[in-house]
Amino acid sequence: MQLLIKNGFVYDPLNAVKGEKTDIAIKNGKIVEEVNEHKAKVIDASGMIVMPGGVDIHSHIAGSKVNSGRLLRPEDHFKDFEPKTPVTRSGVGYSIPSTFTTGYRYARMGYTTVMDPAMAPLEAKHTHEEFNDIPMIDKASYPLLGDWWFVLEYLREGKIEECARYVAWMIASTKGYAIKLVNPGGLEAWGFGHNVINLDDQVPYFCITPREIIRGLCKVNKLLNLPHTIHVHTNNLGKPGNYVTALETMKCVEDLAEENRPAIHITHCQFCAFKGDDWRTFESGAESIAKYVNNHSHVTLDMGQVIFTDTTTMTADGPFQFTLYELSGNKWINHDVETETSGGIVPFHYRRKSYVHALQWSIGLELALLIKNPWKIYVSTDHPNAGPFIAYPKIVAWLMSRKARERTLKKINPRARSRSLLTSIDRELDFYEIATMTRAGQAKALGLKNKGHLGIGADADVSIYSINPETTDPSRKYKTVRRAFKRAACTVKDGEVVVKQGEILRHVKGATLWLDVQTSEPVKVTEEMKRRFSEYWTVEYENYPVTEHYIEVSRPIAVKADV
Amino acid sequence: MINLRPKKEFKLPIIAERINPSVFEGKTCDKIADLKLWEGNKPKKLGELFKIEDTKMKNKSETTAIVIHGDLGKVRRIGAGMESGEITIYGNVGMHLGEEMKNGQITVHGNVDGWAGSMMKSGTIEIHGNVGDYLGAPYRGSSEGMHGGKITVYGNVGNEAGAHMRKGVIKIYGSAGQFTGFRMRNGIIYVQKDCGGRTGACITGGTTVVGGVLESVLPTFTIESIKKKAKIEEGEIVETPFYLFLGDLAEDGKGKLYVAKEKNPHLSYYEKFI
């Protein structure tokens, strides 16, 4: 199958292509130098933007918590449903769409790779079963390792290499992609009804602090040569004054960074950029965070942009979800995953007229605009925590147009409007920066060599948007931009045209990416470990790992570790 | 006035939100016959399932009215989201009658299945028969209950009538099932006859008036006083002594529960706490 995308304005930040008219040739699912123009299917992209397929670094799309969220919220399905068509299958759900719908909706926006950021290792099989059912996109998942008893115990004893071997074993067993830390230490403390507030609080019964966990796993990450950095959901998330914790978290791995390479990814940063002593004195801490990030190169962030809508919050951060339940009085799921992690789900409605919610909306955009380098901050809504992923086109419009921001500013809580820094920010991003923040930067941060760019040899994941950068001024015509990014003119997945004018043309299976971490000597499964499995887990050691045949389209990425 | 009669006895559920004065408005009989309904999993035209007659109205300014004769026990979502007009039904009706209706009037001379007036915003529903469960209650999982309007039932009602209610009036001149007014926030529910158990569970506001027997009041309610009468709405006052309970304290609620004193001698031991 050969494909030629002609005359489009190509934005490919990883190869520094900045809106030049270039043809993209595709053969056998890869980008190639050239194809035979007579044999190839030609797509005329004149007057349109061509970008690599979108990459989402953080979006809860699969797994046990997502499914529990679906069970908790039948009313979320009631208001949004898609009937089946000759090509697509039916589906329901607005903030937590069903598996097929998730894939279709991403593809319609031109996204082709999505990372699910929180997989409780015990529930890995469930996650992969859902991955098998999510069409159109490539996906991967990060196992939650920050509160796993093995990690806590080895780090307490300072056995970094031993810990690294177990982490490698766990990544292989769960077919995961990166190390995810959620409220490090806090989840274990939550098992005892407590939480940890700052980086030097002790985790009960483990004599270890969040700082030691973060630093330890950062070292482990480096020893294992994992492509992505540690993916951190900070302590104290969602509480006023927590920007200090976020800064501390970034600072604590400063010395572990190798030059110019990021060492830590702070996810949904909006939720940890709160200033103030309580909700009344709540303020934006975006400026301080942006200042730090602008001066340091070892951090990457994603936005976690709030969208004013009814959504469902779900994180592994059990104590935070409990706070949210108390704040909102909504229904709540709380879950403790044995020796590994916890979880919580609360439906939540972000309202324009609420001071806190409106300021949260502002903080997300402030971060994205105040951080000068688009390679350091990426577009996300922490789907579905701050809003469903279908709102990405709105975020793009807000980032590209001051006018669009002002329009929303007019409608929000007046006190939040007067406190918002957005009124003083003139910056408007261009398509090149948007391409960086929605695909290239994310692919780079994830270490995905074949994604997020259109160079020779890259996976042929391409999205085309019907907007002409020469004639359209995104600053004024932000509605055109929003419409274009909502319905991609064309999405190409692995060299096949799967979406045209926002309609799904064919249902294709996406691959599941996972890391095949090769340590010099494999983890010895000792009798001690087996004893622990039978004592602490409900699942026996033999039944625990996800084997490769479990994954329908498996795409392992080999990584050679230093241990 | 549009007259509809089912052409056959329906065996499969019919989804008929298009039987709706707002949709019929300004359409001729032929166009109405072309409207899409679902019978089971097959799309059908309204004209295939119903006989349609247009009776010329004497007064042109009268709003669109629909009259249906026949058994509609399998027909769901009649008048869903309607904004104006009138529907009169002589026969039984299926689930979700007048769901999310915004205005207008529905009158039923027959029995109605569950979720009648579910999530309604305004308008009136009058039912001269019995009603199933979840009268005026929201869709499963949702807390957006009835936001306004008025439902009057002259028969008996199933469980969870008026769940999550926020505003409006529900009057039941028969008896009601369990969990009447579950998680109610505001508005008023009047049950003239008996009421099932756990009435007012988890309410945080609003008023529930029980004119008949209430087996027991939840332990999370506290007695406030004895009132001589209870006001249902403008022009309707029930003049008989009532025990007034406040609750649900488990939810820190300030809802009112009136229970007729004479019909409930077993509650007299509460009097010593006044």
Interface residues (C-beta under 8 A of the other chain):
Chain A: L72 R73 P74 E75 D76 F78 N330
Chain B: P138 Y139 R140 G141 S142 S143 E144
